[in-house]
Amino acid sequence: MTSADVAHELNISDQAALDCLERLWRLQLIIPFGGRPHGFKWRRTSSERIASLRFRLTQRGVEKLAWWAERMRPSRRWPL
């Protein structure tokens, strides 16, 4: 996914999409494709632009999505 994909899918500004990707990356839910410089696995280098990177979900991201899906599933139990 790219920042343009996020902006289009969520109908948000380009800057909001960049901020969202940077936050998800910092939380280790997504990671850029390709190798990373030593010490920059979970953040960008000073010369990198988030907009130029393509991201994929990490295993932690997959687990978090599954957790949210389970949590959002309507309960079939009687609340009382």
C-alpha positions, -999 to +999 in steps of 0.1 A: +000+000+000+011+036-006+000+069+009-021+075-022-039+042-016-047+051+020-058+086+011-082+073-015-095+044+005-102+065+036-111+096+017-086+117+037-060+143+027-025+132+015-009+146+046-034+127+069-025+095+049+012+101+054+007+107+091-014+075+094+013+054+077+041+069+098+021+061+130+013+025+118+049+020+110+061+033+144+036+009+160+052-019+140+019-028+123+033-021+088+068-022+073+082-010+039+091-035+012+128-041+008+157-039+031+161-011+057+193+006+068+206-005+102+187+012+130+158+023+108+136-007+107+107+011+124+113+047+113+125+066+083+159+080+076+163+118+075+164+117+036+134+093+032+099+104+023+070+083+034+052+090+001+079+072-018+076+040+002+053+010-003+042-009+028+029-043+038+013-056+070+036-072+096+025-103+115+017-080+144-005-060+120-023-091+109-029-102+145-042-067+154-067-068+125-079-102+136-083-089+172-103-059+160-125-081+137-133-104+166-140-074+189-163-058+164-183-090+157-218-086+170-223-106+202-248-134+201-252-135+238-280-118+258-264-087+275-280-094+309 
